[in-house]
Structure formats: structure tokens, C-alpha cells
Amino acid sequence: MKATSEKVNPEDYILSVLSPEDRLDAAFKIAKEAFKKTKLNMRDIENSVQSIRRKIYGEKK
């Protein structure tokens, strides 16, 4: 029987080992960098991040 190997995309592997919460954190960090040069200020972005996190994970106390 011939052994086969499959190329793995490093980005797919990294995302697969992260927890859903860590994936969300990574996505928010990318979004912050992407919106850095827009007219939105960091406070607007932070408020949006908090709003989305509350919807996904519920209110953390």
C-alpha cells in the first residue's frame, strides 16, 4: 500500500487549533488593523467588538 501525503496550508492548521474565542480575537485584531486608516476612531471599533462579543458569548461579569 502506497502512503500518500497531503500538503497542509499553515493558515488552515493554525485556525483549526485555535479555540472559537481565539479565532474571534484574531479576527478582531485583523479588523482593527484594517480600519486603522479610516475615519472611525478606535473607540467606535472597540464598542462594536464589545457588542458582538456580548451577542456571541453573553454578558461576562
Number of C-alpha atoms within 10 A of each C-alpha: 3 4 4 5 6 5 5 8 8 9 8 9 10 10 13 11 10 12 10 11 12 12 15 16 14 14 11 16 12 12 13 16 9 10 13 13 9 8 8 10 12 13 9 10 16 13 11 13 17 12 13 13 16 12 9 11 9 10 10 6 3
